[in-house]
Amino acid sequence: MSSILKVDQLQDSGGNNLITSNGSGVITAAGFGKVGQVVHGSTNTQVTITSSSLTDTGLSASITPTSTSSKILVIIAQSLGKNNVNTYSDFYLLRDSTTLQFIHNNILYNGSTNQNYNEISATYLDTPSSTSSLNYKTSCNRVGSSGEIRAQTDSSYSSMILMEILP
């Protein structure tokens, strides 16, 4: 024997609709991993970094999550270069002033040429637990006693995409 259960909505214990139906076969589910919003930031302004302290690369984007349960997927394509054979950098992702992740130790070619350019790609899934505006940015420092790190060398583009993943 089989049974049929007919409902127009399923709710969680807090009274929130998980699944609703309009009665004609159209079912609407709650957010469950859907993308809520997408924000893009880019720059082609060259930034020269000569400090061993973290310095912003000029690449950033801001997003305001709609729920404290949302996650933010960060996708980065960062252009970096150098002008000295033995210069390299450490590269980081920050949310506001909080360092989220060490992304890359960028050697930028330790050979016989002074000029070298690289593009670093990275992804990071953040759980900020906030509905306030959040600013994500990349920063790096110069490691070594001389030379320069250049973000967006020769006006090359760097970009960042932020996606809110709904709960």
N, C-alpha and C positions, 0 to 999 in steps of 0.2 A: 504494500500500500504506500502511495506517495502523498505528500502534503504540499500545499501551496501556501506560502506566507506572503500576504500583500501588505505593503507599507508604502507610505509616501516619503518617509524620512527615517534615517537612523541617527541617533544622537549619542554622544558620550555621556558619562555620568554628570558632567557639568552643564548639560543642556545644549552643547554646541552641535550643530548639524555636521555629521560626517558624510552622509550621502543623502541626496534628495532626488525625487523623481517628480515630473510634472504629470504623470499618469498616462503619457503617450509613448513611453519607452525611452524618453530622454533622461539620462541620469547625470547628475552633477556631483562630483566628489569634492571634498575639501582640499586645501592646498597640497598636501602630501608630496613634497618634493618638486612642486612646480616652480618655475622661475617667476618671481614677482616683479622684478624690475632689472633693467640693465643700464649701467652707466659706463661711459667711455671717456678716458682722459688721454691726451697725447701732447707731445711737445717736440719741437725740433730746435730749441734754443740750446746752444752749446753751454755746458757748465764745466769749468775747469776746477779740479780738486787736487790740492797740494797738501792737504792736512792729513795727519794720522787719526784725527777725530772724524766721526761720522758726519758726512756732509750730504745734504739733499741733492739729488740729481736733477731736480726740476720736474720729474714725472710724478703725478699724483691724480687722484680722483676721489670724490666724496659721494657717499650714499647714506640715506636715512632708512634703516630697516623698519618694516611695518609691524614687526613682532619681535619680542625678546627671544623667541625660539627660532628665529630665522638664522640661517647660516649665510656667509658671504663668500662666494667663490671669486678669487682674485687670479687674473690671468695677466702675465707681464711679458712684454717683449722690449728689452732694454738694450740700447746701443751704447757701447763703451769702447774707448780707445786709450792709447797711451803714447808717450813721446820719448820714452827712455828704455833701453834694453832690459834693465833689471827692475822695472817698476811693475807692481801689480796691485790689486785691490781686493778688499773684502766687500761683499755686496749683500744688503739686507732689505727686508720688507718691514715697514712700520705701520701701525695703526695709531694715528695721532702721535703721541710721543713714546708709545710702547713698541719695542722691537718684537716682532712676531716670529721672524725666522731668518736665520743665516741662510742665504740662498746659494752663494757661490764664492769660492776663492778664485778670483779671475787672474790667472797668470799673465794673460795678454801677450803671450809669446816671449819667451826668454831666449832670444837668439841674437843674430848680428844686425838686425834692422831696428831703427828707432821707432818707426811708425807701425802700429798694428791696431786693427779694429775687430771687435767681436760683438755679436748680439747674444744676449742671455735671455732665455725663455724660462719662465717658471710659473707654477700654479700653486695656490695655497687655499685651503678651505678653513675659514675663520668662523668661530662661534662667539660673537661679541656680546651676546645677552644684553642688547641695548636697542632703544628706539630713538636714540639721539643721532645727530649727524656725525658720521665717521669719516675721517680723512685717511686714505691709504697712500703711502708714498714709498719710493725707493731711496736708499741712501748708500753711500759707499765711502771708503777711506783709502788713502794711498798707503801702501805698505812698502817700505824701502826708504832710503835716505834722500832720494832725489827723484826728479821727474814729475810728470803730471798724469792724472787720469782725466779723461775727457768724456763726459756723457753727451750724447747726441753730436759726436764728432762731425765736423763739416756739415752741420745742419741735417744730419740723418734723423729719422723719426724714431721715437720710443712711444710705446702705448701701453695702456692698462685698461682692462675691462673688469668691472665689478658686477656680479650677478647675485641678487638676493634669492636664495633658495628658501621657499616657504616651508613652514613646519607641516 
